[in-house]
Amino acid sequence: MANNTGQKFGGREAGTPNRLTKEIRIHLKNFLHNEIESLGEYLKDLEPKDKLDILIKLMPFVLPKVNEVNHNVNEPISWDL
């Protein structure tokens, strides 16, 4: 029989962390940490084009994006720093 009352019965209480998700995140974090340490060895064996492609894909995780700055015609210019 389906629960049509809108009330929750059983399961975890609200705010209780999922143990399996936590364990998966820990293992994934450890795996990625080891792979990042080995990245230099992986890149050394690649062609320059492939190496550059990987570095370009990794850049957004290290360097912030630069936003374009525009000036409107009637906007006053302030040179105060």
C-alpha positions as CSV (number, residue, x, y, z in Angstrom):
1,M,0.0,0.0,0.0
2,A,1.4,3.4,-1.0
3,N,2.1,6.2,1.5
4,N,-0.2,9.1,0.4
5,T,0.0,11.0,3.6
6,G,3.1,13.0,2.8
7,Q,4.7,11.9,6.0
8,K,8.1,10.2,6.1
9,F,8.2,6.8,7.8
10,G,11.5,5.0,8.5
11,G,14.9,5.8,7.0
12,R,17.5,8.2,8.2
13,E,16.6,11.3,10.2
14,A,17.1,14.6,8.5
15,G,20.7,15.8,8.7
16,T,22.2,12.3,9.2
17,P,25.1,11.8,6.8
18,N,25.0,8.9,4.4
19,R,27.9,6.6,5.5
20,L,28.4,5.0,2.1
21,T,28.6,8.4,0.4
22,K,31.2,9.5,3.0
23,E,33.3,6.4,2.4
24,I,33.2,6.8,-1.4
25,R,34.3,10.5,-1.1
26,I,37.2,9.5,1.1
27,H,38.4,6.8,-1.4
28,L,37.9,9.2,-4.4
29,K,39.8,11.9,-2.6
30,N,42.8,9.6,-1.9
31,F,42.7,8.3,-5.5
32,L,42.8,11.8,-7.0
33,H,45.5,12.9,-4.6
34,N,47.7,10.0,-5.8
35,E,46.9,10.7,-9.5
36,I,47.7,14.4,-9.1
37,E,51.1,13.5,-7.7
38,S,51.8,11.3,-10.7
39,L,50.6,13.9,-13.2
40,G,54.1,15.0,-14.0
41,E,55.1,11.5,-15.1
42,Y,52.0,11.1,-17.2
43,L,52.6,14.5,-19.0
44,K,56.2,13.7,-19.7
45,D,55.2,10.8,-22.0
46,L,52.7,12.8,-24.0
47,E,53.0,14.7,-27.3
48,P,53.3,18.5,-26.8
49,K,49.8,19.0,-28.4
50,D,48.2,16.5,-26.0
51,K,50.1,17.9,-23.0
52,L,48.9,21.4,-23.8
53,D,45.3,20.2,-24.2
54,I,45.4,18.7,-20.7
55,L,47.0,21.7,-19.1
56,I,44.4,24.0,-20.7
57,K,41.6,21.8,-19.3
58,L,43.2,21.9,-15.8
59,M,43.8,25.7,-15.7
60,P,40.3,26.7,-14.6
61,F,40.8,24.7,-11.4
62,V,44.0,26.7,-10.6
63,L,43.6,30.1,-12.1
64,P,40.5,32.4,-11.6
65,K,38.6,33.5,-14.7
66,V,39.3,37.1,-15.9
67,N,36.1,39.1,-16.4
68,E,35.8,41.7,-19.1
69,V,35.7,45.4,-17.9
70,N,33.6,47.8,-20.0
71,H,33.3,51.5,-19.8
72,N,30.1,53.3,-20.9
73,V,30.3,56.6,-22.8
74,N,28.5,58.8,-20.1
75,E,30.0,57.1,-17.1
76,P,32.5,59.2,-15.1
77,I,36.0,57.9,-15.0
78,S,37.5,57.6,-11.5
79,W,41.3,57.0,-11.3
80,D,41.4,56.7,-7.5
81,L,43.0,53.5,-6.4
